[in-house]
Amino acid sequence: MSKIDVVRAAMVEAMKAKDKERKDALSMLLSALKNGEIDKRQPLTEDEENAIVKKEIKQTKETYDTAPEGRDDIRAEAEARLKVYKEFAPEDMGADQIKEIIVQVLKELEIDSPTAKDKGKIMKVLMPKVKGKADGKLVNEILASMFA
């Protein structure tokens, strides 16, 4: 069952429960997923669906963070949408899992003690392995902490 079907079913439940806020958030998520499918012109893979959900979460966080002072209505709406979106988001990798993958990449590239000069080479191999599964900022911080 695709994420589109799951979100659509949840949206129907929200409509039956007359939960307008939840229904609206699910409607926006469903729209984003369908647009992704239309752009691709074929069904989305699970990774692509997860990437779209993550993108929606990121955009909603930005909306929350950039809302003008005193606009609690915008913040409340963004907060409610975030709560709904997170139900459909994949679980992010933890710091330990990211470190394991970094160690594998270092072995793969035959780098014993990474330096700042190696960062580009490492990231080029590392990011495709963690894309959609880990926060890029966290990956960057962990990698930076491992430099000699």
N, C-alpha and C positions, 0 to 999 in steps of 0.2 A: 504494500500500500504506500503510495507516494505521500510526501509531506503535504502536497496540495490537497489530497483527499482527507488527510488527518485534520488539517486546518479547516477545511470546508465542514467536516462533521462537527468540529468544536464550535464553529460559527453557528450552525443550525441549533446546537444545544443552547448556545447563548441567546439566540433569538427566542427559543421556546421558554427560556427562563426569564425573558424580558430584561436581560443584562445588556443595556445599550452600550455602555463603555467597553465591555469585553468584546461585544459583537463588532464595534467600530475598529478596535485594534486588530481583531482577527481578519476583518475585511481588508484592512490596509496590508497586512502580511500576505494574505491570499493574492491580492492584486500584484504585489511585488513578485511573488513566486510565479504567477501566471505570465507576467511581463517578461520574466527571465526565460520562461519556456517559449514564449512567442519570439523573443530575440534570437534564441538558439534554433528555432524551427524544428525542435524535436524534444522529447521528454528529457527532463533534467536528471542528472545522476544525483545520488545522495550527497556527495561532496558539494556539488553545485547548489543544491537546495540549502545545505548548511551554510554555505558562503553567503547566500542571499539573506538568510535569517540573521547571521552575524552582522552583515552590512546594515540591515534595518535597525539592529540594536545599537550599532555605533552611531548612526544618524540620529536616533532618538536621544541617545546620551548627549550628543552635541546640541540638540534642540534644548534639552534640559539645562545644560551648562551655559548656553548663550541667551537664555531667556532674560529679558530686562528685569531689573529690580522691581519688585511689586507686582509682577505678573505671575501670581501663584496659580492662576488658572492654566497657563501654559505648562508650568512645571508639574502640576497635578496630572494633567492629561498625559504628559510624557512619561511620568512615573508609572501610571496605570498601564500604558502601552508596553513599557519595559518589562513589567511583571508578567504580562501575557507572552511577550516574545521569548522571554527566557525559558518558558515551558517547552518551547519547540527548538531551542538552541542545543547543539551538541555540547557535551561536557568538555571543558578546556583541559589540556594537559597540565599536569602539575610541574613544579620546578624540577623534581627528581626525574620525571620522564623526559623533560627537555634536556637535562644534563646527560642522560643516557644517550640520547640521539646525537648530541654534540660530540660526545666521546666516540661514538661510532663514525661520525663524519671525520673527526680528526684522524682516526685509524685509517679510514678510507683514503684520506689525502696524505697519509704518512707524515703528519705533523705532530711532533712530540711535545713541544712547548710553544703554543700559539703566541704570536705577537700581534700588535695592532696592524702591521703590514699584511698579515694573513687574513684579516677580517673579511675582506671582500671575497676572497677565494672560498672561505668557509661558508659565508652567508649564501653564496651562489648555490652551493650544494645543500645546505641546511634548510633554507626556507621552503623549497618544494616539498620537503619531507614533513614539515610541521604546518604547512598552509591550511588554514581553516580548523586546525586542531589546537593551536596555541596562539596566545597574544604576541604579536611581533615585538612589542616593546619589552615584554618579559624575556623573550628569547634573546634580544639584543643585550639586555642587562646581564643575564646569566653568562652569555658569551664574553662580555666585557670583563666580568669578574674572574674569568679563567685565564686572562692574559698574564704572561709572566712579567 
